[in-house]
Amino acid sequence: MKILVINGPNINMLGVREPEIYGRENYASLVAFIEQTASDENIAVECFQSNHEGAIVDKIQSALGVFDGIVINPAAYTHTSIAILDALKAVNIPTVEVHISNVAEREYFRQTSYTGMACIKTYAGLGFDGYNRALLFLKAYLESGGACTI
Ligand code: DQA
């Protein structure tokens, strides 16, 4: 099972950016955490981060026929990007959205998720653990042929 983990703009600034919201651990720690979970669960994982909308669209398109599932934290593009929404719909790969912070309790402009409209589930406000939960959910979903919705 191959899962692509995509992180959007400013996620490379973890540990520096607003630590009271996003925590003190950096992006390298996030990648190590994801890789550990993937290895424990026998999942082949690739982590990709970009600050550029088009690069994220390109990466999603290139996942077609290569990856079984996608975990995505589109960061600010969550709330603006119809292009990323359309790319996720185009490839139609089961996708789970993750947010480190609890977007539901933040500013009004974070209350809409365009990208979430193409996702089978969203985890928000769980810190790094949201990525872990997303991988476990996708694994169960894919192994059950899409029947599992835990
Ligand atoms: C975020 C939430 C977004 O609103 C914000 O723009 C981010 C990170 C999160 O992980 O909590 O950059 O996606």
Backbone and ligand atoms as CSV (ligand in chain L), in Angstrom:
chain,resi,resn,atom,element,x,y,z
A,1,MET,N,N,0.841,-1.194,0.000
A,1,MET,CA,C,0.000,0.000,0.000
A,1,MET,C,C,0.883,1.253,0.000
A,2,LYS,N,N,0.601,2.157,-0.965
A,2,LYS,CA,C,1.431,3.360,-1.091
A,2,LYS,C,C,0.584,4.608,-0.814
A,3,ILE,N,N,1.049,5.402,0.116
A,3,ILE,CA,C,0.312,6.617,0.479
A,3,ILE,C,C,1.214,7.841,0.334
A,4,LEU,N,N,0.660,8.849,-0.327
A,4,LEU,CA,C,1.357,10.119,-0.519
A,4,LEU,C,C,0.864,11.113,0.532
A,5,VAL,N,N,1.800,11.724,1.249
A,5,VAL,CA,C,1.446,12.751,2.245
A,5,VAL,C,C,1.900,14.107,1.700
A,6,ILE,N,N,0.936,14.988,1.512
A,6,ILE,CA,C,1.219,16.322,0.950
A,6,ILE,C,C,0.992,17.381,2.024
A,7,ASN,N,N,1.978,18.240,2.197
A,7,ASN,CA,C,1.821,19.391,3.085
A,7,ASN,C,C,2.001,20.673,2.288
A,8,GLY,N,N,1.120,21.624,2.538
A,8,GLY,CA,C,1.107,22.867,1.775
A,8,GLY,C,C,1.953,23.968,2.390
A,9,PRO,N,N,1.654,25.221,2.013
A,9,PRO,CA,C,2.506,26.355,2.349
A,9,PRO,C,C,2.683,26.591,3.851
A,10,ASN,N,N,3.914,26.904,4.188
A,10,ASN,CA,C,4.324,27.270,5.549
A,10,ASN,C,C,4.403,26.092,6.523
A,11,ILE,N,N,4.072,24.889,6.055
A,11,ILE,CA,C,4.232,23.730,6.938
A,11,ILE,C,C,5.736,23.449,7.123
A,12,ASN,N,N,6.548,23.886,6.178
A,12,ASN,CA,C,8.012,23.777,6.348
A,12,ASN,C,C,8.524,24.711,7.445
A,13,MET,N,N,7.672,25.618,7.918
A,13,MET,CA,C,8.066,26.557,8.980
A,13,MET,C,C,7.621,26.096,10.371
A,14,LEU,N,N,7.158,24.852,10.456
A,14,LEU,CA,C,6.763,24.319,11.769
A,14,LEU,C,C,7.928,24.462,12.751
A,15,GLY,N,N,7.594,24.745,13.994
A,15,GLY,CA,C,8.631,24.936,15.016
A,15,GLY,C,C,9.004,26.401,15.156
A,16,VAL,N,N,8.839,27.153,14.042
A,16,VAL,CA,C,9.142,28.593,14.035
A,16,VAL,C,C,7.838,29.386,14.016
A,17,ARG,N,N,6.902,28.941,13.149
A,17,ARG,CA,C,5.659,29.712,12.970
A,17,ARG,C,C,4.701,29.466,14.149
A,18,GLU,N,N,4.202,30.518,14.708
A,18,GLU,CA,C,3.152,30.480,15.733
A,18,GLU,C,C,3.157,29.181,16.561
A,19,PRO,N,N,4.206,28.982,17.362
A,19,PRO,CA,C,4.312,27.711,18.102
A,19,PRO,C,C,3.159,27.458,19.065
A,20,GLU,N,N,2.502,28.556,19.502
A,20,GLU,CA,C,1.358,28.373,20.410
A,20,GLU,C,C,0.184,27.723,19.685
A,21,ILE,N,N,0.201,27.800,18.342
A,21,ILE,CA,C,-0.870,27.159,17.551
A,21,ILE,C,C,-0.387,25.824,16.966
A,22,TYR,N,N,0.839,25.827,16.426
A,22,TYR,CA,C,1.309,24.664,15.662
A,22,TYR,C,C,2.344,23.813,16.389
A,23,GLY,N,N,2.719,24.222,17.617
A,23,GLY,CA,C,3.664,23.423,18.387
A,23,GLY,C,C,5.111,23.804,18.123
A,24,ARG,N,N,6.020,23.149,18.826
A,24,ARG,CA,C,7.438,23.508,18.778
A,24,ARG,C,C,8.264,22.545,17.940
A,25,GLU,N,N,7.624,21.508,17.422
A,25,GLU,CA,C,8.382,20.541,16.616
A,25,GLU,C,C,8.435,20.990,15.160
A,26,ASN,N,N,9.545,20.708,14.497
A,26,ASN,CA,C,9.738,21.200,13.135
A,26,ASN,C,C,9.234,20.198,12.074
A,27,TYR,N,N,9.369,20.604,10.806
A,27,TYR,CA,C,8.859,19.773,9.711
A,27,TYR,C,C,9.596,18.429,9.635
A,28,ALA,N,N,10.916,18.455,9.903
A,28,ALA,CA,C,11.683,17.192,9.874
A,28,ALA,C,C,11.124,16.214,10.906
A,29,SER,N,N,10.713,16.731,12.082
A,29,SER,CA,C,10.118,15.855,13.109
A,29,SER,C,C,8.788,15.304,12.626
A,30,LEU,N,N,8.022,16.139,11.909
A,30,LEU,CA,C,6.743,15.656,11.383
A,30,LEU,C,C,6.971,14.523,10.387
A,31,VAL,N,N,7.951,14.706,9.499
A,31,VAL,CA,C,8.242,13.658,8.506
A,31,VAL,C,C,8.689,12.380,9.217
A,32,ALA,N,N,9.551,12.512,10.226
A,32,ALA,CA,C,10.028,11.332,10.968
A,32,ALA,C,C,8.852,10.620,11.643
A,33,PHE,N,N,7.927,11.399,12.203
A,33,PHE,CA,C,6.744,10.845,12.869
A,33,PHE,C,C,5.876,10.073,11.867
A,34,ILE,N,N,5.655,10.673,10.701
A,34,ILE,CA,C,4.832,10.021,9.670
A,34,ILE,C,C,5.520,8.743,9.189
A,35,GLU,N,N,6.839,8.822,8.966
A,35,GLU,CA,C,7.574,7.649,8.464
A,35,GLU,C,C,7.570,6.509,9.487
A,36,GLN,N,N,7.615,6.858,10.774
A,36,GLN,CA,C,7.577,5.823,11.825
A,36,GLN,C,C,6.221,5.116,11.818
A,37,THR,N,N,5.149,5.902,11.769
A,37,THR,CA,C,3.801,5.302,11.721
A,37,THR,C,C,3.663,4.422,10.492
A,38,ALA,N,N,4.117,4.931,9.347
A,38,ALA,CA,C,3.998,4.179,8.090
A,38,ALA,C,C,4.757,2.868,8.192
A,39,SER,N,N,5.971,2.918,8.726
A,39,SER,CA,C,6.766,1.690,8.841
A,39,SER,C,C,6.117,0.697,9.805
A,40,ASP,N,N,5.566,1.176,10.921
A,40,ASP,CA,C,4.851,0.301,11.880
A,40,ASP,C,C,3.657,-0.370,11.212
A,41,GLU,N,N,3.033,0.328,10.288
A,41,GLU,CA,C,1.796,-0.162,9.662
A,41,GLU,C,C,2.036,-0.817,8.301
A,42,ASN,N,N,3.329,-0.946,7.947
A,42,ASN,CA,C,3.664,-1.569,6.657
A,42,ASN,C,C,3.107,-0.786,5.468
A,43,ILE,N,N,3.175,0.505,5.561
A,43,ILE,CA,C,2.717,1.399,4.481
A,43,ILE,C,C,3.957,2.042,3.864
A,44,ALA,N,N,4.017,2.064,2.529
A,44,ALA,CA,C,5.090,2.799,1.849
A,44,ALA,C,C,4.620,4.245,1.709
A,45,VAL,N,N,5.360,5.154,2.320
A,45,VAL,CA,C,4.909,6.542,2.349
A,45,VAL,C,C,5.917,7.456,1.661
A,46,GLU,N,N,5.393,8.472,0.973
A,46,GLU,CA,C,6.249,9.538,0.453
A,46,GLU,C,C,5.714,10.853,0.986
A,47,CYS,N,N,6.592,11.677,1.547
A,47,CYS,CA,C,6.185,12.987,2.053
A,47,CYS,C,C,6.634,14.072,1.092
A,48,PHE,N,N,5.720,14.977,0.776
A,48,PHE,CA,C,5.986,16.069,-0.164
A,48,PHE,C,C,5.480,17.357,0.460
A,49,GLN,N,N,6.282,18.406,0.378
A,49,GLN,CA,C,5.832,19.714,0.884
A,49,GLN,C,C,6.123,20.766,-0.174
A,50,SER,N,N,5.168,21.678,-0.385
A,50,SER,CA,C,5.429,22.787,-1.300
A,50,SER,C,C,4.667,24.022,-0.841
A,51,ASN,N,N,5.252,25.165,-1.133
A,51,ASN,CA,C,4.597,26.447,-0.864
A,51,ASN,C,C,3.833,26.951,-2.081
A,52,HIS,N,N,3.777,26.128,-3.154
A,52,HIS,CA,C,3.238,26.581,-4.434
A,52,HIS,C,C,2.029,25.752,-4.861
A,53,GLU,N,N,0.949,26.437,-5.150
A,53,GLU,CA,C,-0.301,25.762,-5.504
A,53,GLU,C,C,-0.127,24.850,-6.719
A,54,GLY,N,N,0.521,25.364,-7.779
A,54,GLY,CA,C,0.682,24.572,-9.003
A,54,GLY,C,C,1.526,23.326,-8.767
A,55,ALA,N,N,2.532,23.439,-7.910
A,55,ALA,CA,C,3.379,22.271,-7.613
A,55,ALA,C,C,2.565,21.189,-6.903
A,56,ILE,N,N,1.622,21.628,-6.066
A,56,ILE,CA,C,0.761,20.658,-5.361
A,56,ILE,C,C,-0.201,20.005,-6.358
A,57,VAL,N,N,-0.745,20.808,-7.279
A,57,VAL,CA,C,-1.608,20.257,-8.335
A,57,VAL,C,C,-0.821,19.234,-9.164
A,58,ASP,N,N,0.414,19.585,-9.559
A,58,ASP,CA,C,1.253,18.657,-10.341
A,58,ASP,C,C,1.487,17.354,-9.574
A,59,LYS,N,N,1.757,17.486,-8.279
A,59,LYS,CA,C,2.055,16.289,-7.460
A,59,LYS,C,C,0.821,15.391,-7.370
A,60,ILE,N,N,-0.340,15.988,-7.183
A,60,ILE,CA,C,-1.582,15.196,-7.113
A,60,ILE,C,C,-1.808,14.481,-8.446
A,61,GLN,N,N,-1.628,15.189,-9.553
A,61,GLN,CA,C,-1.820,14.552,-10.872
A,61,GLN,C,C,-0.852,13.389,-11.059
A,62,SER,N,N,0.389,13.554,-10.591
A,62,SER,CA,C,1.403,12.510,-10.802
A,62,SER,C,C,1.160,11.293,-9.897
A,63,ALA,N,N,0.245,11.430,-8.932
A,63,ALA,CA,C,-0.058,10.305,-8.025
A,63,ALA,C,C,-0.945,9.262,-8.691
A,64,LEU,N,N,-1.589,9.642,-9.800
A,64,LEU,CA,C,-2.526,8.731,-10.470
A,64,LEU,C,C,-1.821,7.461,-10.942
A,65,GLY,N,N,-2.329,6.318,-10.508
A,65,GLY,CA,C,-1.744,5.038,-10.893
A,65,GLY,C,C,-0.504,4.676,-10.100
A,66,VAL,N,N,-0.086,5.548,-9.179
A,66,VAL,CA,C,1.129,5.318,-8.394
A,66,VAL,C,C,0.796,5.108,-6.906
A,67,PHE,N,N,-0.093,5.958,-6.385
A,67,PHE,CA,C,-0.434,5.891,-4.955
A,67,PHE,C,C,-1.868,5.388,-4.766
A,68,ASP,N,N,-2.067,4.661,-3.657
A,68,ASP,CA,C,-3.397,4.129,-3.327
A,68,ASP,C,C,-4.223,5.139,-2.531
A,69,GLY,N,N,-3.544,6.027,-1.826
A,69,GLY,CA,C,-4.243,6.995,-0.991
A,69,GLY,C,C,-3.407,8.250,-0.826
A,70,ILE,N,N,-4.078,9.326,-0.438
A,70,ILE,CA,C,-3.402,10.608,-0.194
A,70,ILE,C,C,-3.840,11.141,1.165
A,71,VAL,N,N,-2.865,11.634,1.925
A,71,VAL,CA,C,-3.135,12.434,3.129
A,71,VAL,C,C,-2.671,13.835,2.782
A,72,ILE,N,N,-3.543,14.812,2.966
A,72,ILE,CA,C,-3.166,16.182,2.576
A,72,ILE,C,C,-3.502,17.200,3.658
A,73,ASN,N,N,-2.506,18.032,3.961
A,73,ASN,CA,C,-2.753,19.247,4.727
A,73,ASN,C,C,-2.465,20.396,3.758
A,74,PRO,N,N,-3.503,20.898,3.097
A,74,PRO,CA,C,-3.267,21.942,2.091
A,74,PRO,C,C,-2.939,23.302,2.708
A,75,ALA,N,N,-2.933,23.368,4.052
A,75,ALA,CA,C,-2.652,24.607,4.783
A,75,ALA,C,C,-3.583,25.717,4.290
A,76,ALA,N,N,-3.067,26.907,4.009
A,76,ALA,CA,C,-3.958,28.017,3.638
A,76,ALA,C,C,-4.723,27.751,2.345
A,77,TYR,N,N,-4.183,26.902,1.470
A,77,TYR,CA,C,-4.890,26.586,0.220
A,77,TYR,C,C,-6.201,25.840,0.467
A,78,THR,N,N,-6.328,25.261,1.661
A,78,THR,CA,C,-7.593,24.622,2.048
A,78,THR,C,C,-8.770,25.553,1.777
A,79,HIS,N,N,-8.540,26.816,2.141
A,79,HIS,CA,C,-9.636,27.784,2.188
A,79,HIS,C,C,-9.781,28.591,0.898
A,80,THR,N,N,-8.917,28.317,-0.086
A,80,THR,CA,C,-8.934,29.140,-1.306
A,80,THR,C,C,-8.867,28.345,-2.609
A,81,SER,N,N,-8.351,27.116,-2.563
A,81,SER,CA,C,-7.912,26.501,-3.827
A,81,SER,C,C,-8.908,25.553,-4.475
A,82,ILE,N,N,-9.610,26.077,-5.459
A,82,ILE,CA,C,-10.471,25.220,-6.274
A,82,ILE,C,C,-9.585,24.366,-7.189
A,83,ALA,N,N,-8.387,24.859,-7.523
A,83,ALA,CA,C,-7.460,24.080,-8.366
A,83,ALA,C,C,-7.042,22.783,-7.673
A,84,ILE,N,N,-6.754,22.854,-6.375
A,84,ILE,CA,C,-6.370,21.629,-5.653
A,84,ILE,C,C,-7.599,20.724,-5.490
A,85,LEU,N,N,-8.752,21.317,-5.202
A,85,LEU,CA,C,-9.994,20.523,-5.150
A,85,LEU,C,C,-10.204,19.778,-6.470
A,86,ASP,N,N,-10.071,20.482,-7.581
A,86,ASP,CA,C,-10.297,19.852,-8.885
A,86,ASP,C,C,-9.273,18.755,-9.178
A,87,ALA,N,N,-8.015,18.968,-8.759
A,87,ALA,CA,C,-6.973,17.947,-8.968
A,87,ALA,C,C,-7.313,16.680,-8.180
A,88,LEU,N,N,-7.763,16.860,-6.927
A,88,LEU,CA,C,-8.135,15.692,-6.110
A,88,LEU,C,C,-9.320,14.958,-6.740
A,89,LYS,N,N,-10.285,15.726,-7.257
A,89,LYS,CA,C,-11.439,15.092,-7.912
A,89,LYS,C,C,-11.008,14.390,-9.192
A,90,ALA,N,N,-10.053,14.987,-9.910
A,90,ALA,CA,C,-9.610,14.421,-11.193
A,90,ALA,C,C,-8.962,13.054,-11.001
A,91,VAL,N,N,-8.090,12.928,-10.014
A,91,VAL,CA,C,-7.395,11.643,-9.833
A,91,VAL,C,C,-8.268,10.634,-9.099
A,92,ASN,N,N,-9.225,11.143,-8.292
A,92,ASN,CA,C,-10.176,10.281,-7.580
A,92,ASN,C,C,-9.480,9.213,-6.734
A,93,ILE,N,N,-8.412,9.616,-6.061
A,93,ILE,CA,C,-7.696,8.716,-5.134
A,93,ILE,C,C,-8.247,9.010,-3.732
A,94,PRO,N,N,-8.597,7.973,-2.939
A,94,PRO,CA,C,-9.117,8.246,-1.594
A,94,PRO,C,C,-8.161,9.165,-0.809
A,95,THR,N,N,-8.716,10.271,-0.318
A,95,THR,CA,C,-7.894,11.309,0.311
A,95,THR,C,C,-8.468,11.706,1.660
A,96,VAL,N,N,-7.579,11.872,2.633
A,96,VAL,CA,C,-7.966,12.341,3.967
A,96,VAL,C,C,-7.282,13.677,4.217
A,97,GLU,N,N,-8.048,14.658,4.688
A,97,GLU,CA,C,-7.502,15.991,4.988
A,97,GLU,C,C,-7.101,16.063,6.457
A,98,VAL,N,N,-5.982,16.724,6.703
A,98,VAL,CA,C,-5.480,16.896,8.080
A,98,VAL,C,C,-5.187,18.371,8.325
A,99,HIS,N,N,-5.540,18.834,9.527
A,99,HIS,CA,C,-5.095,20.149,10.003
A,99,HIS,C,C,-4.522,19.977,11.394
A,100,ILE,N,N,-3.363,20.547,11.598
A,100,ILE,CA,C,-2.705,20.452,12.900
A,100,ILE,C,C,-3.532,21.183,13.958
A,101,SER,N,N,-4.012,22.360,13.602
A,101,SER,CA,C,-4.795,23.168,14.549
A,101,SER,C,C,-6.287,22.857,14.390
A,102,ASN,N,N,-7.051,23.319,15.364
A,102,ASN,CA,C,-8.498,23.117,15.309
A,102,ASN,C,C,-9.123,24.291,14.549
A,103,VAL,N,N,-9.163,24.161,13.222
A,103,VAL,CA,C,-9.622,25.263,12.364
A,103,VAL,C,C,-11.047,25.706,12.714
A,104,ALA,N,N,-11.852,24.798,13.231
A,104,ALA,CA,C,-13.245,25.128,13.563
A,104,ALA,C,C,-13.337,26.215,14.631
A,105,GLU,N,N,-12.291,26.329,15.436
A,105,GLU,CA,C,-12.317,27.329,16.517
A,105,GLU,C,C,-11.478,28.553,16.188
A,106,ARG,N,N,-11.105,28.705,14.912
A,106,ARG,CA,C,-10.262,29.849,14.526
A,106,ARG,C,C,-11.048,30.874,13.689
A,107,GLU,N,N,-10.356,31.702,12.902
A,107,GLU,CA,C,-10.994,32.818,12.198
A,107,GLU,C,C,-12.062,32.336,11.199
A,108,TYR,N,N,-12.962,33.265,10.869
A,108,TYR,CA,C,-14.068,32.931,9.964
A,108,TYR,C,C,-13.562,32.443,8.605
A,109,PHE,N,N,-12.403,33.027,8.141
A,109,PHE,CA,C,-11.924,32.663,6.804
A,109,PHE,C,C,-11.334,31.260,6.748
A,110,ARG,N,N,-11.200,30.621,7.912
A,110,ARG,CA,C,-10.732,29.222,7.927
A,110,ARG,C,C,-11.895,28.242,8.020
A,111,GLN,N,N,-13.133,28.745,7.965
A,111,GLN,CA,C,-14.284,27.869,8.183
A,111,GLN,C,C,-14.743,27.147,6.922
A,112,THR,N,N,-14.216,27.576,5.763
A,112,THR,CA,C,-14.551,26.866,4.521
A,112,THR,C,C,-13.368,26.025,4.091
A,113,SER,N,N,-13.623,24.767,3.748
A,113,SER,CA,C,-12.576,23.928,3.159
A,113,SER,C,C,-13.034,23.479,1.776
A,114,TYR,N,N,-12.432,24.078,0.744
A,114,TYR,CA,C,-12.718,23.617,-0.621
A,114,TYR,C,C,-12.155,22.213,-0.823
A,115,THR,N,N,-10.904,22.022,-0.390
A,115,THR,CA,C,-10.239,20.736,-0.618
A,115,THR,C,C,-10.951,19.595,0.108
A,116,GLY,N,N,-11.529,19.916,1.269
A,116,GLY,CA,C,-12.234,18.890,2.042
A,116,GLY,C,C,-13.419,18.299,1.291
A,117,MET,N,N,-13.916,19.045,0.288
A,117,MET,CA,C,-15.065,18.551,-0.481
A,117,MET,C,C,-14.691,17.337,-1.336
A,118,ALA,N,N,-13.383,17.093,-1.499
A,118,ALA,CA,C,-12.947,15.911,-2.260
A,118,ALA,C,C,-12.366,14.843,-1.323
A,119,CYS,N,N,-12.535,15.031,-0.013
A,119,CYS,CA,C,-11.914,14.107,0.954
A,119,CYS,C,C,-12.952,13.229,1.638
A,120,ILE,N,N,-12.533,12.020,1.998
A,120,ILE,CA,C,-13.464,11.088,2.645
A,120,ILE,C,C,-13.523,11.326,4.148
A,121,LYS,N,N,-12.534,12.055,4.689
A,121,LYS,CA,C,-12.529,12.319,6.131
A,121,LYS,C,C,-11.579,13.478,6.414
A,122,THR,N,N,-11.811,14.157,7.541
A,122,THR,CA,C,-10.914,15.248,7.961
A,122,THR,C,C,-10.587,15.074,9.441
A,123,TYR,N,N,-9.311,15.230,9.767
A,123,TYR,CA,C,-8.880,15.282,11.171
A,123,TYR,C,C,-8.307,16.674,11.417
A,124,ALA,N,N,-8.781,17.358,12.451
A,124,ALA,CA,C,-8.272,18.699,12.770
A,124,ALA,C,C,-8.112,18.845,14.274
A,125,GLY,N,N,-7.067,19.569,14.657
A,125,GLY,CA,C,-6.878,19.907,16.065
A,125,GLY,C,C,-6.202,18.830,16.881
A,126,LEU,N,N,-5.615,17.845,16.221
A,126,LEU,CA,C,-4.964,16.741,16.942
A,126,LEU,C,C,-3.439,16.847,16.879
A,127,GLY,N,N,-2.919,17.968,16.376
A,127,GLY,CA,C,-1.468,18.093,16.220
A,127,GLY,C,C,-0.954,17.073,15.217
A,128,PHE,N,N,0.281,16.601,15.433
A,128,PHE,CA,C,0.873,15.610,14.516
A,128,PHE,C,C,0.047,14.324,14.479
A,129,ASP,N,N,-0.640,14.032,15.579
A,129,ASP,CA,C,-1.385,12.778,15.659
A,129,ASP,C,C,-2.465,12.662,14.571
A,130,GLY,N,N,-2.909,13.794,14.042
A,130,GLY,CA,C,-3.896,13.772,12.961
A,130,GLY,C,C,-3.378,13.013,11.743
A,131,TYR,N,N,-2.069,13.131,11.478
A,131,TYR,CA,C,-1.480,12.425,10.324
A,131,TYR,C,C,-1.485,10.914,10.586
A,132,ASN,N,N,-1.171,10.553,11.827
A,132,ASN,CA,C,-1.195,9.150,12.241
A,132,ASN,C,C,-2.603,8.566,12.047
A,133,ARG,N,N,-3.597,9.306,12.547
A,133,ARG,CA,C,-4.990,8.857,12.447
A,133,ARG,C,C,-5.405,8.742,10.978
A,134,ALA,N,N,-4.960,9.691,10.160
A,134,ALA,CA,C,-5.311,9.684,8.732
A,134,ALA,C,C,-4.722,8.450,8.040
A,135,LEU,N,N,-3.466,8.118,8.359
A,135,LEU,CA,C,-2.833,6.929,7.757
A,135,LEU,C,C,-3.580,5.663,8.169
A,136,LEU,N,N,-3.915,5.556,9.458
A,136,LEU,CA,C,-4.623,4.363,9.949
A,136,LEU,C,C,-6.006,4.253,9.303
A,137,PHE,N,N,-6.683,5.395,9.184
A,137,PHE,CA,C,-8.017,5.378,8.560
A,137,PHE,C,C,-7.922,4.940,7.101
A,138,LEU,N,N,-6.965,5.527,6.370
A,138,LEU,CA,C,-6.819,5.186,4.943
A,138,LEU,C,C,-6.483,3.718,4.768
A,139,LYS,N,N,-5.611,3.197,5.642
A,139,LYS,CA,C,-5.231,1.783,5.554
A,139,LYS,C,C,-6.470,0.897,5.722
A,140,ALA,N,N,-7.273,1.178,6.766
A,140,ALA,CA,C,-8.486,0.384,7.007
A,140,ALA,C,C,-9.471,0.548,5.848
A,141,TYR,N,N,-9.583,1.752,5.353
A,141,TYR,CA,C,-10.505,2.050,4.240
A,141,TYR,C,C,-10.100,1.270,2.988
A,142,LEU,N,N,-8.802,1.315,2.673
A,142,LEU,CA,C,-8.325,0.655,1.453
A,142,LEU,C,C,-8.389,-0.864,1.584
A,143,GLU,N,N,-8.038,-1.368,2.782
A,143,GLU,CA,C,-8.063,-2.829,2.990
A,143,GLU,C,C,-9.483,-3.384,2.960
A,144,SER,N,N,-10.462,-2.542,3.304
A,144,SER,CA,C,-11.848,-3.013,3.300
A,144,SER,C,C,-12.536,-2.692,1.977
A,145,GLY,N,N,-11.761,-2.236,1.011
A,145,GLY,CA,C,-12.345,-1.907,-0.295
A,145,GLY,C,C,-13.304,-0.729,-0.216
A,146,GLY,N,N,-13.065,0.150,0.730
A,146,GLY,CA,C,-13.878,1.355,0.830
A,146,GLY,C,C,-15.091,1.197,1.741
A,147,ALA,N,N,-15.209,0.029,2.384
A,147,ALA,CA,C,-16.383,-0.216,3.227
A,147,ALA,C,C,-16.203,0.374,4.620
A,148,CYS,N,N,-14.951,0.485,5.063
A,148,CYS,CA,C,-14.692,0.901,6.437
A,148,CYS,C,C,-14.768,2.418,6.561
A,149,THR,N,N,-15.596,2.889,7.476
A,149,THR,CA,C,-15.727,4.337,7.663
A,149,THR,C,C,-15.513,4.717,9.122
A,150,ILE,N,N,-14.701,3.951,9.851
A,150,ILE,CA,C,-14.469,4.211,11.289
A,150,ILE,C,C,-13.989,5.643,11.547
L,1,DQA,C1,C,-3.509,24.488,8.889
L,1,DQA,C2,C,-4.691,25.428,9.128
L,1,DQA,C3,C,-4.781,26.470,8.015
L,1,DQA,O1,O,-5.885,27.335,8.239
L,1,DQA,C4,C,-3.522,27.304,7.974
L,1,DQA,O2,O,-3.561,28.220,6.905
L,1,DQA,C5,C,-2.275,26.471,7.936
L,1,DQA,C6,C,-2.206,25.233,8.693
L,1,DQA,C7,C,-3.313,23.502,10.042
L,1,DQA,O3,O,-2.594,22.516,9.842
L,1,DQA,O4,O,-3.836,23.712,11.140
L,1,DQA,O5,O,-1.277,26.881,7.339
L,1,DQA,O6,O,-3.795,23.720,7.728
